[in-house]
Amino acid sequence: MDDIQEVLWQQFEIEVSEHLDILERELGSPDNASAPDAIATIFRSFHSTKGLGAAMGVTSVEALSHSAESLFAQVRDGHRALDAGLAETLLQVVDALRAMVPEAVAQRGDATERNDLLELLATQGPISSSATANRDTAGSGDALDAADEGIARIADRLAAVMSDLVAALMPDCESDALRRLDDDLLELDEAIGPLGLQGLRRQLRQLSRAVRKEGPDDPLIRGLAVALGTVEELTGRSAGRRELLSHVAQRSAGKLLRACATAAEWLMEEADADQAIVALRDAADHAGLLELPHSVTVLTLASDVLQRGTPTEITRQRIGRIADRIGETAASNPPSDLAAEDAVRFREMLRAGGLADSAADLVERARQLGVSDLVLDQPSDETIEKLRSVLDDPNLILLELEANLESDSGLAARVATWIGDNADPLASRVVASGDVPRTRLLVATAARPAAIKADLNTLDPGRGQLNVRICDGHEAEEAEQQAAQKVEEIVRVPARAIDDLLDRLSELMPVAAGLEELAGEDRLEAILRSGGAHQGLSTELLAEAGTGMADHRDRLRTVADDLGRVLRGLRDATMDLRVVPIETLFNRFPRVARDLARSQAKEIRVTVEGNDARIDKGMIEQLTDPLMHMVRNAVDHGMEPPDEREAAGKPRHGQIELRAEQRGEHVVVELRDDGRGIDATRIRAKAVERGMLRQGEADALGEDAAMRLIFEPGFSTTQDVTQTSGRGVGMDVVSSAVSHLGGSISVSSIPGEGTTLSLDLPLSVALQRTLLVELGPQLFAIPDRRVVGIVRANGGSTVDLPNEKGVPIAPLGELLGMPGGDDVPDERLVVISSGGRSLGLRVDRILRRSDIFVRDTHPAIARIPGLGGVTHVADGRIAMILDPDGLIALSERDAGQL
């Protein structure tokens, strides 16, 4: 049970967070949020969050989401516009829910109520009655106070008469009690009239008529309870609602048990489902009166399942067992609700088993995907149930295979083996094709279309005997062309599980590399020849032994190659689990930019384009602060006030674009604005003023080098210190963080037109392709994507590249304060580049390229300039990962440059 609870709470946090991300994205773009699709999305997300809170018993989340949903319903129904003020209020709700959910998850219970926001939403919400309208339009504070006092007196009077009302609800109520209640209700009616509480007045009049006739029914009592709740909310006093519901509970508990038993009986006996639907809805009504929200949800869903079509036997039995379980749970004193985890489980069972679609609906859905009529003609119950599971599983696709399996036993065996390993058969038919009968199979598989296409070469080498059609709503050829671009569903896996898998894989990769190196060595043969000659062994014996060793080495190489190939595939598949859409990160920033712009009376529009780029999940949090600095700087430094923009011939609204593009194994993130831009001349002057450069050095700086001064610690061109900027902290943090992730940052700007900041980042920080070099006994790894090339040294202090002249050279040992191990270092240089700057590194030996897993770096190592991490390689040696940005900065510092 503890494991189930853990999973439920994790799922609750994940799903609510997803809805909150959607809300923040939609509400953060007021221009787009008024579109019908956006309005529907916002309403649905608040509604879903409310439901999730109710399912887990987090009433604070349920209540706040419900209030926001009710308020936003006015927008959905066209009664009010989604203006900036309302959007801001709802975003405050989103922020509060973000804080409440972790609190609830941490203590496995309710979170702190946000009464301040509930009151704020109430002030902006719909007018619940004419009494509220009268109070709002009262001409003076005295009139308002009088109305409040009048409603308070009504609440007290209602509480006082509730005992008479409860007595009147009893089957054997005496006539005197009915008369007293009738008099009480008449007095209340007269008192309520001037206050305008028409909803309550209507409920009491209906109650009065019912008491004098056949007695009030459950819907009437439920409506009265709602009205009493409204009075209690308005006054903060008891109006007798609890006493009324207590009586209702006593009466409804038995009705709930009987309704559940009736529904189960009808379902188990396979009688008319309509009778079971009536019983389930009756049970849901009584569960509502008993305030059993989980039971209400499950019973309502069960009746909907039956209502949608003819249920299968499995579905009927499933709903019958659920009804029995709800009845057993409610049989306690006082009646108990379903546990949250049971409610979630039952809802999933109902959705999986029948929400759904009747047999005819399922067959029609399959036909729309391209399944032929013949193969689905008169499907069995088993086929329908399998089809239901397949159509509800986004990881499965339907295939139709057709071949003459009777006359080609080899093909039949291959197809049977493939289906046994890769698919689940759903149905089969024999069709006539001329004089040759052919078998048509419908199967479900998790294999990707591209993999299926590849398997056809094995199943049907001649490609003439087996026809395969992918049933996904497109023709097979079109589906194959689009298979590589098909969006895949995300499977939620705990991050620690992926990290554990990567740790195991990181231990295997060096072992495989070591095996590959060992398989490539022929030292044993040389030793055998040398030793054999020394011992006087015959040439024939030596040749035979050498041949045997060569055979073993070849087999070892084959094993090493196979192991390496499998591990590379496993590595790629594992890395796919770590990467997430970069929108996960980007969606946080539009609201930040708009809030800051609003506080500075600036007008901006923010656009975000992820372009399906993905990035290592481990980098998301590490990039949040750097990108936050960049976005805030774009608003604070870059964007002009509206009047200034208008005077310069620009639109009043500034434009900020945050976009990403995936290029192979790295991702480029760009932040563009059309603001005032960066003036390189002003940067040079500020550097001289701060003593960072002498005037001559500043004048000699090129445009790019001058721009890079903004990444120096403590550098700022802002004169005024504000809450946002001017303290000289920000862009150096950005540069350091990007460098730590193995990326680079560059800046380009045109004064008066805007600025572009570009981050070039690896797809993953966990896995990197590197070039291994040695300095003495120490092994170093240089990120391969930062290696421009390997060139031969010319003996000077610079080296020329085909597209760059005068690249400075620096010994790696001098930069790191380490001695070189060889008197004669490698004649070749490793040229690295970062942010448009290049450097030739002189090392002792250049070894090979290798894929490495980056491990957590000890803080003491992380503080060393020029080092970016640590790993181990095939022979078990420790390799230090070099930081090209840091090395270039060290070289420039030693050369007296910036």
N, C-alpha and C positions, 0 to 999 in steps of 0.2 A: 504493500500500500504506500509506503514511503516513496518508492521509486515512481509509482503512478502520480503521486502528489507532486513530486519534483518535476516530472515531465509536464504536468498540467500547468504548474506555475511558470515554467520556462516558456511554454507555448503561449500562455496568457501575456507575458511580457513582450514576446516577439510580435504577436499579432497586434496588440495595442500600439506598440511602437511603429509598426508599419502604417496603421491608420493615422497616427499622429503625424508621421512624415508626410502622408498624403494631404492632411489638413493644412499643415504648415506650408506645403508647396502651393496649394490652391489658394488659400487665404492670403498668402504673401504676394499674390499677383492679382490685385483688385481689378485690373483691366480685363483679365481673362476669367476671373472667378464668377462673373455674372453670366457667362455662357451657360446654356441649359445643361450641357454635359458636366461642367464643373459644379454647378449647383447640385445636380443629382449625386455627384461623387462626394461632395462635402456632407450632404445630408446622410448619405449611406455610411460614411465613416463615423460620424457622431453616433448614428444608430447602432453600428456594429460595436463601437467602443462601449456603449451603454450595455449591450447584450453580453459582452465579454465580462464586464464588471459584475453583472447580475449572476452570470454562470459561476463565477468564483467567489461570490459572496462579498465582493468589495463594494459595499453600498455607497461609499463616498465617490468612487469613480462612476458608478451607475447614476447617482443623483446629479452630479455635475454634467455628465454627458447628456443626460435626459433634459436638463434645463437648457443646455446649448442647442440640442436637437429641436426642442420646442420653439426656441427663439428663431432658429434658422428656418423652421417650417414656414414662417411668415414670408421669407424670401422665396422659398420654393413655391408657395401658393400665390405669389405675385402681389402680396399685400404691402411689401416694403422693398426698398432697394438695398443691395449690399454695398453700403458706402464705406469709406475709410474708417469711420468711427466704429461701426459694427464689426468690420473685419478685425480691428485692433482688439475689441472686446473678446472676440472668439479666439484670437491668437493668445490672449492672456489665459483663456481656458486651456488651450493646448499646452502652454507652458506649465500650468498647474498640474495637468494630468501627467505630464512627463515626470514631474517630481513625485506625484502620488503613487504611480505604478511601482517604481523601485522600492518605495517604502512598504507597500502592500506585499510585494514579493519577498522582501527581507524578513518580514515578521509573519508571513503566511496568514495574513488577515487583513482587516480594513486599514485604510490610510486616514490621515488627519483630514477632517472635513474642511472645505474651503467655503465657509459661510459668507465671507466677504464677496466672493465671486457669485455665489448663489443669489445674494442680494442685488449685486450689480446686474445680473441677468434678469432678475425679476423686474428691476426698474425699466429695463428696455424691452420687456416681454409684452405679450398681448394683454389687453385689458380683460380680466377674467369675468367681470360682471359689471352691470351698470352702477353698482355701488362704488366700484373703483373709479369709474368715469366721473360719478358725482363728486367723489372726493378730490379727484385731480382738478376738476373745474370749479371747486369751491372758491368763493371770492376772498376768503380770509382764513387766517390761522385758527380763529375761534370756531368757524364752521367745520374745519377739518378735525379739530379736537372733539367737537360734538359728535361727528360721525364715528370717530374712533371709539368714543365712550359708548355710543349706541350699539355698535357691533360687539363690544365687550360684554354689554348687558345681555345681548342675544345669546352669546356663547354661554354665559352663566345660566341663562334660563333653559337652554337646550340640555345642558348637563343635568339640570335639576329634574327635567321631565323624562330623562332617558329611562329611569326605572319603570315609569308608567308605560313607556313605549315597549320595553322589553316584555313586561307583563302582558301587554296587548298582543304580542306576537305568539304567546303560548296557545296551544290548541284549546285548552280548557279555561280561557280567560273569562272572568266574570264581567257582567254588563256594567257594573259600577266602574271598573278599571277602564273600560272602553269609553265611558262617558267622561271620566276625568281626563283621559288622553285627548279626546275630541275638544274639550274646553281648552286644554293647554295649547293645542295646535292652533285653535282660533285666536287665542291671545298672541301667539307668536306671529301669526299671519299679519295681524294688525300692527305689531311692533316692527316687523320687517319692511312693510310697505314704504315708509318714508326713507329708509336707508338704501333702497334700490337693490337689495340682494335678491334679484329675481330668480336666479338659479336655485337658491335654497328655498325660496317661497314656492316655486313650482314643485319641488320635491316634496315639501311638507303637505301641499294641497293634495297631491296624488296619494300620499301616505294616508291622509285623513279619509279620502274616499275609499281606499282599499281596506282600512281598518273597519269601516262601517259595513263593508260588503263581504267579500270572500277572504280577505286577508292579503297582506302585501306579499308579492313574489320576490324571488332573489334579485333579479335585476333592479327592482325598485329600491331594495335595501342597499344594494351595492351603490346605486346612484346617490342615495342619502349619505352613505359613508363618505363618498367623494366630496359632497357638499360640506359635510361637517369638517372634513380635513381642510378645506379651503378656509373656513371660518377660523379654525385653530391656527392656521398659518398666518392669517391676518392679525389675530389678536394675541397669539402666544399663550392662549388659555385653552383649557379642556372644554370641548363642546359635547362630550359624551361619546365620541367616536369609538374609543377603546371599549367602553361598556357594550356598545352596539355590536362591535365586531366579536367580542367575547361570546355574546349570545349566538351570533351567526356561526361562530366556530363550533359551538356545541351542536347546533342543528345541522351544519353542513358536513361535519366529519362523517356521520353515518351515511349521508347521501353520497359523499365522495366514495366511500368504501363500496356501497351498493352499485354505483355507476361503473367503477373499475371492474368489479366482479361481473357485471352484466356484459361489459365490452369484451372481457376475456372469454366469457362463455360463448358469446356469439361468434367470436373469431375462431375459437378452438373447434366449434361444431361446424365450421364452414357454412354458416347461415348467411343470410343477406347482409352484405357489408354496410348497407345503409343504417341498419339497427345499431351496429357497432359504432358508426360515426356519431350517431345521436348520443349514445352512451358516453363516448369519449369527450364530446363537447360539453355534455352535462358535467362530467367529472372535472373538466378544465374550469368550468364556472365555479364549482364548489371549491376547487383548489385555490382559485383567485380570492374567494371570500375568506379562506383560511390563511391567505397571504403566504402561499407556498409557490414562489416564483419558478423554481426549477421544475416542479411538477406541472405547472401551467404550460411552460414552454414545451416540454416533452409531449404532453397530452395533445396540445394544439397541433404540433408537428405530426403526431401519429394520425390524427383525424385528417390532416391535409394529405398525407400519403395515401390513405384509403380513398379520399375524395377524387384523386387525380386519375384513377383508373382501376381496372380489375386487379386486385393484389394477387401475387403468387402465394402458394401455400407457405413458403418460407417466410414471406413478409407478414402474413396473417399470424403465424405462430410467434414471430418475433414481437409484434405489437401486443399480442395477448400476454406474453410473458412480461413485457414492460408494464402493462396495465396492472397485472398481479403484483409486481414489485412496488409500484406506487401505492397500491392499496395497503400492502403490508407495512410500508414505511409510515403511512398516514394513520395506521391503527393505534399508534402510541397515544399517550395522554400527557400533554397536549399533542395534537397531530404534528408529525415531523415532515419536513420537506426532504426531497431527494438530496443526497450529498452532491456537491458541485462536480466531483469527478465522475459520479454515476450519470449525472445529467449530460455531461459532455460525451461520455461513452454512448449513451442511448441515442443522442442526437446523431452521432456519427453512424451508428447502426442503422438508424432510420434512413439517413441520406444514402448510405451505401446499398441498403436493401430495397428501397422502393421509392424514394422521393421522386418521386419521380416518375419515371416513365413506365407506362404499360408496355406489354409485349409489342403491341402495334407501334407505339412511339419509338421503341428501341430499334425495331426493324427499319422504320422510316429514317431514323438517324443514320443507321448503317448504310442505307441506300444512298443517302445524300453524300456520304463519304466515298461512294463508288462501288460498294459491294453489290454484286449482281443479284437480280431477283431470284434466279434459280437456286443459288446456294442457300438462300434464306427462306425458301418455300417451306411452309409448315415446320418451323423450328420447334425443337423439343424444349421442355422446361429447362433442362440442363444447359442447352445452347443459349437460351434467353438469359439465364443467370450469369453465364460466362460473358455474354455480350455486354451485359450491364456493367460488370466489373471492368471490362476492357475500355468501354466508352467513358467511364468515369476516371480512368487512370491516364494522366497525361504522358506517362512514360511508355505506354504501349501503343502500337499501331497495328492495323489490320492488313493482312496480306491475302491475296488470292493466288493460289498456285494451280496450274493446270498442266497435265502431262498424261501420256499413255503409259501408266505405271504397270499395267497388266502384261504388256509384251516386252517391256524393258526392265528386267529384274535388277540390273545394275543401277539404273536411274532410281528405281523404286527404293533400293537399299540406301542410296545416298540421300535421297529426300527424307526418308524415314529417320536416318541418323541426324540430319540437320534439324528436323523438327524436334526430335528428342532432346537435342542439345540447346536449341535456341528459341523454341516456340511452343505454344499451347494450342492444340487443335480445337476448333469450335464446331465445325460442320463439314460435311463432305457430300458430294453428289457425283454420280456418273452421268456424263453427257455424251451424246452421239455426235461424232465429227466424221461425217461420211460413213464408211464401214468400220471405223476404228473407234471403240469406246475410250473416252478420256475421263480421268478423274479430276474433279475440281475440289480443292481444299480451301477452307477459310481458317486461317490461323492468326493468333496474336503473338507479337514478339516485341521485345525491348531493343532489338538490334536496330542500329541506325540505317537509314536508306542507303548510305554510301557503303556500309559494311555488307548489306544484303546484295548490293550490286557486285561487290567483290566476290562474295561467296558463290555467285552464279557461275563464275569461271570454273569452280571446282565441281559444283553440282551438274552443270551442263556444259562441258568444255566446248562443244560445237555450237552452243547457243541456238539450237534449233528444236530441241525436244521439250523444253520446260518454259512455260510462260508464267511470269510473275508480275503481279500488279499490286502496287502500293495504294491502299484505299485510304487516302487522307484528304479527299476533296479535290484533288488535282489529277491530271493524267500522270502516268508513271514516269514518262520522260521528263515532264516539268518538275515532278517531285524530286527526281534524281538530281536535276540541275540545281534545285534550291535546297537540297539536303544539307549542304555545308553551311547555309545561311539560316537554317531553321532555328528559331529561338527555343532554347531548352528550359524546362522548368527547373527551378532552384530547389534542391533538397536541403532541408535544414539539418546541418550537422554541427554539433558543439565544436567551437573553435579549438578547444583543448584536444579533441579527438584528432583533428587534422594536424595539429602541432605534434602530437605524439607520433602520428604516422610519419611525418616529415623527419622527426628525430631518428626513427628506425631506418628510414630510407637514407638519411645522411650517413648512418653507420655502414650501410650496405654499399653505397657508391664508391668509397675508397677501397673497399674489399674487392669490388669488381674491377676497379682500375688497377689494383695491385696484381690481380690474376691476369689481366691483360698484359701487363708489363712482364710478368713471369713467363707467360706463354710466348712472348716475343724474344726471349733470351736464348742463346745457343751456347752459353758458357759450359754447360755440362758436357756437350759433345767435344768441345775443345779440351776440357779437362780429361775426358776419357781417352782422347787420342794421345795427349801428352803422357798420361799415366800409363796407358797401355804400351806405348813405345818404350817407356822407361822399364816396364816389367818384362819386356820381350814378348808381348802377345802377338799372335799372328795377324797379318793384315786382314785375312778373311774374318777372323773373330771380331776385330775392331770394326770392320765394315758392317757386320751383322748387328753388333751392339749399337752402332751409330744409326743404322736404319730403324731399329726398334725405337730408339730415343726420338728420332725425327717423327715417326708415326705418332708416338705419344704426345709430342709437342704439337703436332697438327690437330690432334683430337682435343688437346687442351686449349688451343686457339679457338677451335669451333665452340667449345663450351664457354670460353670467355666472351666470344662474340655474341653468342645467344644470350648469355646472362646480361651483357651490356645492353643489348637491344631491348630485352624485357624490362630492365631497370629504367631505361630511358622512357619507355612507354609508361611505366608506373609513375615515374617522376612527372611526366607531362600531365597524366591524369590527376595526380595528387595536387599539382599546382593549379589545375582548373578548379579544384575545390576551394582554393584560397582566394581566388580573384572574385571580385564583386563589381557590379556596374558602378562607374564613377559618379553617377547621379546620386548614389547614396551619400557621397560627400558633398556634391555641389548643391543639393537642395537645401542645405543649411544656410546658405549665404544671401540669397535674395532678400530675405526678411531683415537680416543684419544691415544690409546696405540701405534698404528703405527706411528703417527706423533711424539710422544715423542721419540720413539725408533730411528726414522730417524734423529732427531735432535742430538741424542747421538751416532750416527753411530753404532747402534745395529740392529741386525736382529731378528725379531720375527714373529711368526704366532699366530693369535688369533682365537680361536674357541668359539662359543657360542651355548649352548644347553638349550633351555627353557623347553623341555620335556612337553609341554602343561600346565605347571604350570601357575596359575593365582594368582593375588594379588590385594589387594584393591587399586583402582585408587588413593585414597587419600595418599597412601604410596609412590607412584612413585616419586614425587618431593622430598619427605623427604629422600628417599634412593639415589637420584642421587649424591649428594655431597659425602656421605660416600663411595659409590662404586667407585666414581671418585678417591678419595684418595687411595683406595685399588689398583685400576688398575695402577695408576701412580707410587705408591710405588713398585708394582711388576716389572715394567719396570726399574725404577730408582734405587731402592735398590737391587732388587732380580736378575735382568738379567745381566749376564756378557757380555762384548764385545765379538764379534765373535772369535777373536784370542785366548782370554782367555778360551772360551768354547772349542775350538778345542784342545788347549793344555791339557785340562782336560779330553779329550776323549769324549766330547759331540758334538752333531751336531752344526753347526754354528748358525742355527736358533733356538732361544729360543721358548718355547711353553707356551702360557698362555691360560688357559681354564676357562671360566665363565659358570657355569651351575646351574640349579635349579631343584628341585624335590619337588613335592607336597606330603605331608604326612598328610593325614587327614585334620585337621583344621589349619595346619601350613605349611610353605614353608621353605625349606632349600636351601640357596644360597651358593655355594662354588666357591672360586677363587683359582685356582691352578697354580703354575708356576714351571718350572724345572730349576730354577736359582741356586744361590749360597746358598740359605737357610739361616736360622737364627741360630747363635751360642749362646746357652744359657750361656756358660761361659763368652762370651764377654758381654752379657747383664748384668750379675751379676757384672762384673767389672765396667761397665759404671754406674750402679746404685750406687756402692760404691763411685766412682769418683765424682758423682753429689751430694753425701750426702743423697741419698734417703734411703740407707741401711748401716748398719755397716757390717764389713767384716764377722763376725760370722753369722749375719742374712742372708747375701747373700749366704754363704756356706750352710746354712740349707735349703735354698729354693729348692723345688723339681723342676723337669723339667717344669711342667705345670705352676707352680706359677712364675717361672722365665720368661717364655714366655709371661705371662700376663703383665709383666712390660712395654711392648711396648704400652699398652693402657693408661699408666699414663701420665698426662699432662706434656708437656715439655720434654718428653723422646725421645732421638734420638741417634742412634749409628753412624750416618754419621759425618765424620770429616769436610767435605767441605760443605759450604752453597751454594746452587744453586737456580736457579729459581724454581725448583721443590721440593727440600727437604733440610733437615739439620737444619730447624728452630725449630724443636720440636713441630710442629703443624701438626696434621693429624690423627693418629690412636686414640688419645683420643677423637677427634671429631667423629670418626667412632663409637667408643664404646658408647659415650653419645647418639648419634642419634639412634643407634640400641636399646639401653635401653629405650629411650623415646617412641619407637614404640612397646614396650612390648616384645622385642626379646632379644636374647643373642648372643654373639660372642665368638668364640674359635679359637685357632691357633695351628697348629702342623707343625713341620719342621724337616728336616734332613739336616745337613750341607753338602753342595756340591750336594744335590739332588733336593732341592726345598722346597716350603712352601705351605700350604693350610690354607686359612682363611675360616671359616664356620659361616654363619649367620643363626640362627634359628628364624624365624619370624612368627607372627600370620598371618592368611589369611587376617584378617581385623583388623584395629585399631578402627573401629566404634563399633563393637560388640565383647564382650569378655565374656567368661564363667569365673565366679569368685567364690571364697570362701569368704563368709561374716563372719567377726569377729568383736568383740567389745572390745574397751579399754575405760572403764568408759562409759560415754554417747555417745562417738564418734563411728561411724560405719566405718569400713574399708573393702575394697574389695581387695583380693589377686588374681592375674591372675591364674586361675586354672591350666593352662599348666605348671606353674612353681612350683606347689605344689607337692612335692615328696610323702608326706603322712602325716597322723595325728597319732602321737604316744603318749604314756603315759609318763609323766615326771618321772624321777627317783630320783629327788632331787639333782643331781649333776650339774656340769657346762657343761657337754657334754651328748650326748645320742647316743646309738648305733642303726644303721639301719641294716637290713638284709645284705645289700651289701656295707655298709660303717660304719666304726667305728669312734668314737670320734667326732661326729658332734657337733660344739659349739652351746651353747644355749644363747640367748639374749632376755631380756624383750623388747617388742615392745615400751613400754612407754619410756624406757631409750634411745633407739636409736633415737626416735623422740623428746625427751625432753618433754614428756607429762607424767603426773602421771597416774597410773592405778586407776580404779574406785573401784575395789573390794579388800577387804583385802585378800581374798583367790581366786587367779586366777584359771582358768580352769586347771585341772590336765593334760590336754592334750596339746601337742605342735604341731604347724603347721611347718612342715619341708619344706623349700623352697630351690631351687637350681638354679644356674646360672653359665654357663661356667665351669662346673666341680666342683664348690664350693657349699657347702650346709650350711644351718643355721636353727636351731630350734628357732621358735618365740614363746615367752610366751605371751599370751593374756588373757583378762578377760573371754571372752566367745567365743566359736566357734558356729556359728549359722547354716548356710545352704549354699548350692551352688545356684547361681543365674546368669542368663544372664543379662548383663548390656550394655547400650549404653554409650560410652565414649563421654563426651562433651568437648568443647574447654576449656582448662585450663587457668585460669588467670595467667599472668606472675609471680605474686608474689608467687603463689602456685607452679608453675613449677620450681622455683628456690630453693625450699626446698628439700634437699637431702632425698631420700627415698620415695618421693611422685611422682606419675606419672600421675595423672588426678583426675577427679571428676565426680560423677554421682548421680542420686537419685534412690531410690528403692521403693518397693511396698507401704510402709506406709508413703511415702512422705519425709522420712529422706534423708539427704545428706550423701553420702558415699565417703570417700577419697580412691582413688585407689593407692595401694602401688606399689613401684618399687623394685622388688627383687634384682636387681643389686645394686641399691643404698643402700638398707638395708644391704646387705652383705659387701659392701664397708665401711659403717659406723661401722659395727661390727668389721671388721678387723682393722680399724683405732683406735677404742677404745681399741682393744687388742694389739696395737702396731705393727700390721702386715701390709703387703702390699697386 
